[in-house]
Amino acid sequence: QVHLVESGGGLVQPGGSLRLSCAASGNIFSINAMAWHRQAPGKQRELVASFTSGGSPTYADSVKGRFTISRDKNTVYLQMNSLKPEDTANYYCNAVLTTNWMSRPSNYWGQGTQVTVSS
């Protein structure tokens, strides 16, 4: 059993900052990739930032220069600066990982954390 638990969402004014955290726990053998996605009401879920083990992070064009993804062991962070109203969405953590040395990588998702940017 694997769990991803996000935290750090909330209400912030335009131009403000938030830091999201996502802790992966449970039967984890190795983590291949971790990412943040977001979904605004009435829109499709979109990839915000991601990185694979040993690789460089990648970002959606809409957040480049404002958001930074980082990882410490089984926790991934998303530092969000200069927030805009259009960043308002439910943010989801995603991990591709294996649970033992024989298993194929599987995709896991957190439950989401709401970020609202409004004055």
Solvent accessible surface area in square Angstrom, and as a share of the most:
residue,aa,sasa,rsa
1,Q,158,0.70
2,V,17,0.10
3,H,94,0.42
4,L,10,0.05
5,V,85,0.49
6,E,8,0.04
7,S,60,0.39
8,G,38,0.37
9,G,30,0.29
10,G,30,0.29
11,L,132,0.65
12,V,23,0.13
13,Q,122,0.54
14,P,61,0.38
15,G,56,0.54
16,G,22,0.21
17,S,58,0.37
18,L,34,0.17
19,R,131,0.48
20,L,0,0.00
21,S,28,0.18
22,C,0,0.00
23,A,46,0.36
24,A,8,0.06
25,S,58,0.37
26,G,54,0.52
27,N,86,0.44
28,I,36,0.18
29,F,121,0.50
30,S,45,0.29
31,I,12,0.06
32,N,58,0.30
33,A,20,0.15
34,M,0,0.00
35,A,6,0.05
36,W,0,0.00
37,H,29,0.13
38,R,16,0.06
39,Q,64,0.28
40,A,23,0.17
41,P,122,0.77
42,G,91,0.87
43,K,140,0.59
44,Q,160,0.71
45,R,95,0.35
46,E,72,0.32
47,L,84,0.42
48,V,1,0.01
49,A,1,0.00
50,S,21,0.13
51,F,27,0.11
52,T,77,0.45
53,S,66,0.43
54,G,94,0.90
55,G,39,0.38
56,S,92,0.59
57,P,61,0.38
58,T,81,0.47
59,Y,53,0.20
60,A,26,0.20
61,D,119,0.62
62,S,63,0.41
63,V,0,0.00
64,K,117,0.49
65,G,87,0.84
66,R,29,0.11
67,F,5,0.02
68,T,73,0.42
69,I,8,0.04
70,S,50,0.32
71,R,80,0.29
72,D,82,0.42
73,K,169,0.72
74,N,58,0.30
75,T,28,0.16
76,V,0,0.00
77,Y,43,0.16
78,L,0,0.00
79,Q,59,0.26
80,M,0,0.00
81,N,59,0.30
82,S,57,0.37
83,L,2,0.01
84,K,84,0.35
85,P,72,0.45
86,E,121,0.54
87,D,1,0.00
88,T,37,0.22
89,A,2,0.01
90,N,42,0.22
91,Y,0,0.00
92,Y,32,0.12
93,C,0,0.00
94,N,12,0.06
95,A,0,0.00
96,V,43,0.25
97,L,0,0.00
98,T,14,0.08
99,T,34,0.20
100,N,62,0.32
101,W,194,0.68
102,M,141,0.63
103,S,37,0.24
104,R,208,0.76
105,P,69,0.44
106,S,50,0.32
107,N,87,0.45
108,Y,60,0.23
109,W,101,0.35
110,G,10,0.09
111,Q,112,0.50
112,G,12,0.11
113,T,17,0.10
114,Q,89,0.40
115,V,0,0.00
116,T,42,0.24
117,V,4,0.02
118,S,54,0.35
119,S,125,0.81
